[in-house]
Amino acid sequence: MRNLTTDLLSRIERDAVIEVRHAMHREPELSNAEWKTQQRIIEMLATFGVTGAKTFHETGVYIDIEGSAPGPARSVALRGDIDALPIQEDRDDLPYTSQVPGVMHACGHDMHGSIALGTALAFHRMRTNFSGKIRIFFQPAEEAEPLGGRTVLEENLLDGFDAAVGFHVRTDIPVGSYGARAGAVTNSSDQFTLEITGTMAHGAKPHAGVDAIAIAGAFINEVQKVVSREMPVDDRAIVTIGTIHGGEATNIICPSVKMTGTIRTASFERRELLVRRVREVAEGVATMHRGTAGFSSQFGEPPVVNDRAMVEHFRQLVVQTVGEDKYVEGASSAGSDDFGFYSSCVPSIYFWFGSKEPGNESGVHTPSFGASDKVLIPTTELAIRYCWDLLHADGIYPAHSGCHS
């Protein structure tokens, strides 16, 4: 990096990153309700002279920082998500414990948003030293519909960009270590609703009715064969029945059952096929048992797919800056993240930073999840270095064919 010191954040910028992390953690906000968080980010940016922030998805913010140095006019986007989860925090050792009953940052988005803030502050201060443009997204609603990532896609907020950078805390990677791998690193996540209709009858005369509960049971068994017998193992296909409701009395043949669930896969090619096969199984099982099935689905986030060249450059950067033993490739996840909307539009990387240390091994989405402040500044500076390289180095990412979801 030309004309830059080893410490990429000033002391006051470091303090701001920590301050915002603590404030977000104390006052967490659920998806699509991040109003205070939005305002806090805008005000902190303005404190450092970073003006011109734009809002999107109602509660989101993004800021463009353009460099004035001569060089290639590339454009890079970086995302930090900012929403929390409906979980009661069970930590009494933090001075910044959530003050909102039943809500906490159980997935690390307070850290993600703070890392994005530090990146914005550094690039604003360095704007005379780099060329091109970096767009920092403080994205709401990663956890719940309507998804903020989908808005980025639908409002064409990545049009003309060359690459996108996302990241996530990971509890199985030690503090100070980082990871990434090429290809699909998360699954898609699509939702479905199934309403099975039979015919009511007295429990003593089941032949006079059509039992919706029996049909539901048959569907639950049969639909798993789509995964085990029709989908390649590498697709990481999963069909989950999350809720099931039916029946009102112990002595009545149930006339209707409603189920909801998710359908996940790492495959772009077979994503629609998997959803269609779940519908076909539902309709076929219902018909076989003399009932009917009403099936509806909603496409959620696509898989997050990492560009191979971008991952390799990230690996080299980690090795050069913190050491070869600090790079952990990491396993792909069957979970989902709406950064998939970004990676469906431009070459992307979604890297992991570790939070695991003795006495702190709780997983994300749990009441006792937590991560030390000490991971924030090193991760922010690594993100800054990486984005700098994307703006200036040749051959890191290829041309892209355009958005698809």
C-alpha positions as CSV (number, residue, x, y, z in Angstrom):
1,M,0.0,0.0,0.0
2,R,1.6,3.2,-1.1
3,N,2.1,6.2,1.3
4,L,0.5,4.3,4.2
5,T,1.7,3.4,7.7
6,T,1.4,0.0,9.2
7,D,-1.4,1.2,11.5
8,L,-4.3,1.9,9.1
9,L,-6.6,3.4,11.7
10,S,-5.9,6.4,13.8
11,R,-6.4,6.2,17.5
12,I,-9.6,8.3,17.3
13,E,-10.9,6.1,14.5
14,R,-10.2,3.0,16.6
15,D,-12.1,4.5,19.5
16,A,-15.0,5.2,17.2
17,V,-15.1,1.6,16.0
18,I,-15.2,0.3,19.6
19,E,-17.7,2.9,20.7
20,V,-20.2,2.1,17.9
21,R,-19.8,-1.6,18.5
22,H,-20.7,-1.1,22.2
23,A,-23.6,1.2,21.4
24,M,-25.1,-1.2,18.9
25,H,-24.8,-4.0,21.3
26,R,-26.4,-2.1,24.1
27,E,-29.3,-1.0,21.9
28,P,-29.9,-3.8,19.4
29,E,-32.6,-3.5,16.8
30,L,-34.4,-6.3,14.9
31,S,-34.5,-6.6,11.2
32,N,-36.3,-3.8,9.4
33,A,-36.4,-1.7,12.6
34,E,-32.8,-0.4,12.8
35,W,-33.8,3.2,13.0
36,K,-31.5,4.2,15.9
37,T,-28.6,2.2,14.4
38,Q,-29.1,4.0,11.1
39,Q,-29.0,7.4,12.7
40,R,-26.0,6.5,14.9
41,I,-24.0,5.5,11.9
42,I,-24.9,8.6,9.9
43,E,-24.0,10.8,12.9
44,M,-20.6,9.1,13.5
45,L,-19.7,9.4,9.8
46,A,-20.5,13.1,9.9
47,T,-18.4,13.5,13.0
48,F,-15.4,12.5,10.8
49,G,-16.5,14.7,7.9
50,V,-17.9,11.8,5.9
51,T,-21.1,13.3,4.4
52,G,-23.4,12.3,1.6
53,A,-24.7,9.1,3.2
54,K,-27.7,7.7,1.4
55,T,-30.4,5.5,2.8
56,F,-31.9,2.3,1.3
57,H,-34.3,-0.4,2.4
58,E,-35.7,2.3,4.8
59,T,-33.3,1.5,7.7
60,G,-30.1,1.0,5.8
61,V,-27.2,3.3,4.9
62,Y,-24.5,3.4,2.3
63,I,-21.7,5.9,1.7
64,D,-19.5,6.3,-1.4
65,I,-15.9,7.4,-1.0
66,E,-14.1,8.3,-4.1
67,G,-10.3,8.5,-4.4
68,S,-8.6,11.4,-6.1
69,A,-5.3,9.8,-6.9
70,P,-4.4,8.8,-10.5
71,G,-4.9,5.2,-11.3
72,P,-7.6,2.7,-12.4
73,A,-11.2,3.8,-11.7
74,R,-12.4,0.5,-10.1
75,S,-15.3,0.3,-7.8
76,V,-15.5,-2.0,-4.8
77,A,-18.4,-2.6,-2.4
78,L,-18.1,-3.7,1.3
79,R,-21.0,-4.8,3.4
80,G,-21.5,-4.8,7.1
81,D,-24.9,-6.0,8.3
82,I,-26.5,-4.3,11.4
83,D,-29.6,-6.1,12.6
84,A,-30.0,-8.1,15.8
85,L,-32.0,-11.2,16.8
86,P,-35.0,-11.9,19.1
87,I,-32.9,-13.6,21.8
88,Q,-32.6,-12.6,25.4
89,E,-28.9,-12.1,26.2
90,D,-27.5,-14.2,29.0
91,R,-24.2,-12.4,29.7
92,D,-23.5,-10.6,33.0
93,D,-19.8,-10.0,32.3
94,L,-20.1,-7.3,29.6
95,P,-20.3,-3.6,30.4
96,Y,-22.3,-3.2,27.2
97,T,-24.9,-5.9,27.7
98,S,-28.1,-5.5,25.7
99,Q,-30.5,-3.1,27.4
100,V,-33.4,-4.2,25.2
101,P,-35.4,-7.1,26.7
102,G,-35.5,-10.1,24.3
103,V,-33.2,-8.7,21.7
104,M,-29.4,-9.1,21.3
105,H,-26.6,-9.1,18.8
106,A,-26.3,-12.9,18.9
107,C,-24.8,-13.1,15.4
108,G,-22.1,-10.5,15.6
109,H,-23.6,-7.9,13.4
110,D,-22.6,-5.2,15.9
111,M,-19.0,-6.1,15.0
112,H,-19.8,-6.3,11.3
113,G,-21.3,-2.9,11.2
114,S,-18.4,-1.4,13.3
115,I,-15.8,-3.0,10.9
116,A,-17.6,-1.4,8.0
117,L,-17.6,2.0,9.8
118,G,-13.8,1.8,10.4
119,T,-13.3,0.9,6.8
120,A,-15.3,4.0,5.7
121,L,-13.4,6.3,8.1
122,A,-10.0,5.1,6.9
123,F,-10.8,5.4,3.2
124,H,-12.2,8.8,3.7
125,R,-9.0,10.0,5.4
126,M,-6.9,8.3,2.6
127,R,-9.0,9.5,-0.3
128,T,-6.2,11.5,-1.8
129,N,-4.0,8.4,-1.8
130,F,-6.2,6.0,-3.8
131,S,-8.0,5.8,-7.1
132,G,-11.5,4.4,-7.8
133,K,-14.5,4.2,-5.5
134,I,-15.5,2.2,-2.5
135,R,-19.1,1.9,-1.4
136,I,-19.7,0.9,2.2
137,F,-23.1,-0.7,2.9
138,F,-24.5,-0.7,6.5
139,Q,-27.1,-3.2,5.5
140,P,-30.3,-3.9,7.6
141,A,-32.4,-7.0,7.6
142,E,-30.0,-9.9,7.0
143,E,-31.8,-12.1,9.5
144,A,-35.4,-11.7,8.4
145,E,-37.6,-10.8,5.5
146,P,-37.9,-8.5,3.7
147,L,-34.2,-8.9,3.3
148,G,-31.9,-5.9,2.9
149,G,-29.6,-7.8,0.5
150,R,-32.5,-8.3,-1.9
151,T,-33.0,-4.5,-2.0
152,V,-29.4,-4.1,-3.0
153,L,-30.1,-6.4,-5.9
154,E,-33.5,-5.0,-6.9
155,E,-32.4,-1.3,-6.7
156,N,-29.3,-2.0,-8.8
157,L,-27.0,-0.7,-6.1
158,L,-24.1,-2.8,-7.4
159,D,-24.4,-1.8,-11.0
160,G,-21.0,-0.9,-12.4
161,F,-19.1,-2.4,-9.5
162,D,-16.1,-4.7,-9.9
163,A,-16.2,-6.7,-6.7
164,A,-17.9,-7.0,-3.3
165,V,-16.5,-7.9,0.1
166,G,-18.5,-9.4,3.0
167,F,-17.4,-11.1,6.3
168,H,-18.7,-12.9,9.3
169,V,-17.5,-13.8,12.8
170,R,-17.0,-17.5,13.2
171,T,-16.9,-19.2,16.5
172,D,-14.9,-22.3,15.5
173,I,-11.9,-20.2,14.3
174,P,-9.5,-18.9,16.9
175,V,-9.2,-15.2,17.6
176,G,-6.6,-13.7,15.3
177,S,-7.2,-16.2,12.5
178,Y,-9.1,-15.8,9.3
179,G,-10.6,-18.0,6.7
180,A,-12.2,-18.2,3.3
181,R,-12.7,-20.8,0.6
182,A,-13.7,-20.7,-3.1
183,G,-17.1,-21.7,-4.4
184,A,-20.5,-21.9,-2.5
185,V,-19.8,-21.2,1.2
186,T,-23.5,-21.0,2.3
187,N,-26.7,-22.5,1.0
188,S,-29.7,-20.8,-0.5
189,S,-32.7,-20.6,1.8
190,D,-36.2,-20.7,0.3
191,Q,-39.4,-20.8,2.4
192,F,-42.5,-22.8,1.7
193,T,-46.0,-23.2,3.1
194,L,-48.1,-26.3,2.6
195,E,-51.8,-26.6,3.4
196,I,-53.2,-30.1,3.3
197,T,-56.9,-30.5,3.1
198,G,-58.8,-33.7,3.9
199,T,-62.4,-34.4,5.1
200,M,-63.6,-34.3,8.7
201,A,-65.2,-37.4,10.3
202,H,-65.7,-38.9,13.7
203,G,-62.7,-40.6,15.1
204,A,-64.7,-43.8,15.3
205,K,-65.4,-43.7,11.6
206,P,-62.0,-42.8,9.9
207,H,-63.2,-44.4,6.6
208,A,-65.8,-41.6,6.4
209,G,-63.1,-38.9,6.2
210,V,-59.8,-38.1,4.8
211,D,-57.1,-37.7,7.5
212,A,-55.0,-34.6,6.8
213,I,-52.6,-35.6,9.7
214,A,-51.9,-39.0,8.0
215,I,-51.2,-37.2,4.7
216,A,-48.9,-34.8,6.5
217,G,-47.0,-37.7,8.1
218,A,-46.6,-39.4,4.7
219,F,-45.3,-36.1,3.2
220,I,-42.7,-35.7,5.9
221,N,-41.4,-39.2,5.2
222,E,-41.5,-39.0,1.4
223,V,-40.0,-35.5,1.0
224,Q,-36.7,-36.5,2.5
225,K,-36.2,-39.0,-0.3
226,V,-35.9,-36.1,-2.7
227,V,-32.8,-35.1,-0.8
228,S,-31.3,-38.6,-0.3
229,R,-32.2,-40.1,-3.7
230,E,-32.4,-37.2,-6.2
231,M,-29.9,-34.5,-5.2
232,P,-26.1,-34.9,-5.4
233,V,-24.4,-34.9,-2.0
234,D,-22.3,-31.9,-3.0
235,D,-25.5,-29.8,-3.3
236,R,-25.9,-29.9,0.5
237,A,-29.6,-30.1,0.0
238,I,-31.8,-29.9,3.1
239,V,-35.6,-29.8,3.5
240,T,-36.7,-28.8,7.0
241,I,-40.3,-28.8,8.3
242,G,-40.3,-26.0,10.8
243,T,-43.9,-25.8,11.9
244,I,-46.9,-28.0,11.7
245,H,-50.4,-27.3,12.9
246,G,-53.6,-29.3,12.6
247,G,-56.4,-30.9,14.6
248,E,-58.8,-29.5,17.2
249,A,-60.0,-32.6,19.1
250,T,-58.8,-36.0,20.1
251,N,-61.8,-37.8,18.5
252,I,-62.1,-36.0,15.2
253,I,-60.4,-37.0,11.9
254,C,-58.4,-33.8,11.2
255,P,-59.6,-32.0,8.0
256,S,-56.6,-29.7,7.5
257,V,-53.0,-29.3,8.4
258,K,-50.7,-26.4,7.7
259,M,-46.9,-26.8,7.5
260,T,-44.1,-24.3,6.9
261,G,-40.4,-25.0,6.3
262,T,-37.2,-24.2,4.4
263,I,-35.5,-25.6,1.4
264,R,-31.7,-25.2,1.2
265,T,-29.1,-26.0,-1.4
266,A,-25.6,-24.9,-2.5
267,S,-26.5,-25.4,-6.1
268,F,-27.7,-22.6,-8.4
269,E,-28.5,-25.2,-11.1
270,R,-30.8,-27.3,-9.0
271,R,-32.3,-24.8,-6.7
272,E,-35.6,-24.4,-8.6
273,L,-35.7,-28.1,-9.3
274,L,-35.5,-28.9,-5.5
275,V,-38.4,-26.5,-4.8
276,R,-40.5,-28.0,-7.6
277,R,-39.9,-31.5,-6.4
278,V,-41.0,-30.7,-2.9
279,R,-44.2,-29.3,-4.4
280,E,-44.7,-32.4,-6.6
281,V,-44.2,-34.7,-3.6
282,A,-46.7,-32.8,-1.6
283,E,-49.3,-32.8,-4.3
284,G,-48.7,-36.5,-5.2
285,V,-48.9,-37.7,-1.6
286,A,-52.1,-35.7,-1.0
287,T,-53.7,-37.1,-4.2
288,M,-52.7,-40.7,-3.2
289,H,-54.5,-40.3,0.1
290,R,-57.6,-38.7,-1.4
291,G,-56.8,-35.2,-0.2
292,T,-55.5,-32.0,-1.8
293,A,-52.4,-29.9,-1.2
294,G,-51.9,-26.2,-1.6
295,F,-48.2,-25.3,-1.9
296,S,-46.6,-21.9,-2.1
297,S,-43.0,-20.9,-1.9
298,Q,-40.8,-17.8,-1.7
299,F,-37.3,-17.6,-2.9
300,G,-35.0,-16.2,-0.2
301,E,-31.3,-15.6,-0.4
302,P,-29.2,-17.4,-3.0
303,P,-26.0,-19.2,-2.0
304,V,-22.9,-17.0,-1.2
305,V,-20.3,-18.0,-3.9
306,N,-16.7,-16.9,-3.4
307,D,-14.6,-16.0,-6.4
308,R,-11.5,-18.3,-6.5
309,A,-9.0,-15.5,-7.5
310,M,-10.3,-13.2,-4.7
311,V,-10.0,-16.0,-2.1
312,E,-6.4,-16.7,-3.2
313,H,-5.5,-13.1,-2.9
314,F,-7.1,-13.0,0.6
315,R,-5.1,-16.0,1.6
316,Q,-1.9,-14.4,0.5
317,L,-2.7,-11.2,2.3
318,V,-3.4,-13.1,5.6
319,V,-0.2,-15.0,5.3
320,Q,1.8,-11.8,4.6
321,T,0.3,-9.7,7.3
322,V,-0.4,-12.1,10.2
323,G,1.3,-15.4,9.3
324,E,0.6,-18.6,7.5
325,D,-0.6,-20.3,10.6
326,K,-3.4,-17.7,10.9
327,Y,-5.1,-18.7,7.7
328,V,-7.9,-21.4,8.1
329,E,-9.7,-22.4,5.0
330,G,-12.8,-23.3,7.0
331,A,-15.7,-25.5,6.0
332,S,-18.7,-24.3,4.1
333,S,-22.0,-23.8,5.9
334,A,-25.5,-25.1,5.3
335,G,-26.8,-21.8,6.7
336,S,-27.6,-18.8,4.6
337,D,-26.7,-15.2,4.3
338,D,-28.2,-12.5,2.1
339,F,-24.7,-11.5,1.0
340,G,-25.6,-14.1,-1.7
341,F,-27.5,-11.3,-3.5
342,Y,-24.2,-9.5,-3.7
343,S,-22.2,-12.5,-4.9
344,S,-24.9,-13.2,-7.5
345,C,-24.1,-9.8,-9.1
346,V,-20.4,-9.3,-8.9
347,P,-17.2,-11.3,-8.1
348,S,-17.2,-11.5,-4.3
349,I,-15.5,-12.8,-1.2
350,Y,-17.2,-13.6,2.1
351,F,-14.4,-14.2,4.6
352,W,-14.5,-15.4,8.2
353,F,-12.7,-13.9,11.3
354,G,-12.3,-16.0,14.4
355,S,-13.8,-15.3,17.9
356,K,-12.9,-18.6,19.6
357,E,-10.9,-18.4,22.7
358,P,-10.8,-20.2,26.1
359,G,-14.0,-19.5,28.0
360,N,-15.7,-18.1,24.9
361,E,-16.9,-20.8,22.7
362,S,-20.7,-20.3,22.5
363,G,-22.1,-20.4,19.0
364,V,-24.0,-17.7,17.2
365,H,-27.7,-17.4,17.7
366,T,-27.4,-18.4,21.3
367,P,-28.0,-16.3,24.5
368,S,-24.4,-16.6,25.6
369,F,-22.7,-15.7,22.3
370,G,-20.0,-13.1,22.5
371,A,-16.8,-11.9,20.9
372,S,-14.0,-9.8,22.3
373,D,-13.3,-6.3,21.2
374,K,-9.8,-7.3,20.4
375,V,-10.8,-8.9,17.1
376,L,-12.3,-5.6,15.8
377,I,-9.3,-3.5,14.9
378,P,-7.1,-6.2,13.3
379,T,-10.1,-7.4,11.2
380,T,-11.0,-3.8,10.2
381,E,-7.4,-3.2,9.1
382,L,-7.3,-6.5,7.2
383,A,-10.5,-5.5,5.4
384,I,-9.0,-2.1,4.5
385,R,-5.9,-3.6,3.1
386,Y,-7.8,-6.1,1.1
387,C,-10.2,-3.5,-0.4
388,W,-7.1,-1.3,-1.2
389,D,-5.7,-4.2,-3.2
390,L,-8.9,-4.8,-5.0
391,L,-9.0,-1.1,-6.1
392,H,-5.4,-1.2,-7.4
393,A,-4.1,-4.7,-8.2
394,D,-4.6,-6.4,-11.6
395,G,-5.9,-9.9,-12.1
396,I,-7.6,-10.4,-8.7
397,Y,-11.1,-10.8,-10.1
398,P,-12.5,-11.6,-13.5
399,A,-15.2,-10.0,-15.6
400,H,-18.7,-10.9,-14.4
401,S,-21.7,-11.9,-16.4
402,G,-24.3,-9.9,-14.4
403,C,-26.7,-10.5,-11.6
404,H,-28.7,-13.7,-11.2
405,S,-30.6,-15.0,-8.2
